[in-house]
């Protein structure tokens, strides 16, 4: 009877259920790529960390253990989560945001605009905007916010999961703040802070 319970346990552990969840890490990577492109920031190369050396006996024993386990329980393979960020609509939105960024940059730098906790822009200090420029600033902020909202929906749709739009927006909100340049303002816990 004991052999049956051990064998039964082994078979139960071999059953694997694969669920498709929102790929949070892939969304962060995609958000960083898009934001850095919009801001014209060149990503820096990350040097791989050196691997710790293994002793000779570890180099001999680990493959044997791995092969033995593979024979007893077939390994489950899952593809690395990926998020599509390329479609005609996404390219159009990115191009518009990239061209608008040059106009927004001085307002970020002066603190006139800031990034809200939801990742959208807000005019922080309308009083410091010359009267003749206020309408232009408001139009830039409104256009940027509309494109950001459309971008999140476009990414969700390009990945066949329109239900992911809110999660993509939340991921981007955190990444907009994380990728803010020194001196820019962002909202945290209801108050404005300078990076």
C-alpha positions, -999 to 999 in steps of 0.1 A, spaced: 0 0 0 29 23 8 42 20 -28 9 30 -42 7 62 -21 43 72 -31 35 65 -67 2 84 -64 20 114 -49 45 113 -77 18 114 -103 -1 142 -86 31 163 -85 35 157 -122 2 174 -130 8 210 -140 -19 236 -147 -7 266 -167 -27 297 -163 -24 329 -184 -19 358 -161 -11 394 -168 26 394 -176 36 422 -151 74 419 -157 70 420 -195 46 450 -191 73 469 -170 99 461 -196 76 473 -224 67 505 -205 103 513 -199 111 508 -236 83 530 -247 89 558 -221 126 559 -229 119 561 -266 95 590 -260 120 608 -238 149 601 -262 168 583 -235 193 557 -248 191 525 -227 224 515 -211 238 481 -216 236 459 -185 267 437 -180 259 401 -170 269 392 -135 297 366 -133 284 332 -124 296 316 -92 320 287 -98 308 252 -92 330 225 -78 339 195 -99 316 172 -79 287 196 -83 293 198 -121 291 159 -122 262 154 -98 237 181 -108 232 168 -144 226 133 -130 200 145 -106 183 166 -133 182 138 -158 168 114 -131 141 138 -122 133 144 -159 128 106 -164 104 104 -134 85 136 -140 83 152 -174 93 188 -171 68 215 -179 80 242 -203 65 277 -203 73 303 -228 87 335 -214 59 361 -210 60 387 -237 39 417 -245 34 430 -280 40 467 -283 40 470 -321 9 477 -341 1 505 -365 -20 523 -338 8 519 -312 34 532 -336 12 562 -344 6 570 -307 43 567 -299 53 590 -327 28 616 -316 41 614 -280 77 615 -291 71 647 -311 51 663 -283 78 656 -257 100 683 -270 73 708 -262 65 693 -228 101 691 -217 105 727 -205 72 725 -186 84 693 -168 118 710 -160 102 742 -147 77 722 -125 47 736 -143 35 701 -151 39 669 -132 31 633 -133 0 623 -113 -1 590 -94 -22 575 -122 5 583 -147 -14 612 -164 0 647 -166 -14 676 -146 -7 713 -147 8 718 -112 14 755 -113 -8 773 -137 0 807 -121 36 805 -133 26 800 -169 24 833 -188 -12 840 -198 -5 837 -235 9 802 -230 -17 787 -207 -40 775 -235 -11 758 -252 1 741 -220 -35 728 -213 -38 716 -249 -4 698 -247 -14 681 -214 -48 671 -227 -33 656 -259 -7 637 -240 -32 623 -215 -55 612 -244 -26 595 -262 -15 577 -230 -50 564 -224 -53 553 -260 -18 537 -258 -28 514 -229 -59 503 -247 -40 497 -279 -14 476 -261 -41 455 -245 -59 450 -278 -26 442 -296 -21 414 -271 -57 400 -275 -66 410 -239 -87 442 -238 -93 433 -202 -56 441 -194 -60 478 -202 -64 488 -165 -33 467 -155 -13 482 -183 -23 517 -172 -13 509 -136 21 495 -147 28 525 -169 18 549 -141 45 535 -119 70 534 -148 63 571 -158 72 581 -123 102 558 -121 115 571 -154 110 607 -145 141 628 -149 158 646 -119 139 678 -111 106 666 -124 75 666 -102 53 636 -95 24 629 -72 27 604 -43 2 598 -15 -17 628 -27 11 653 -25 36 666 -51 73 656 -47 103 665 -68 125 638 -81 
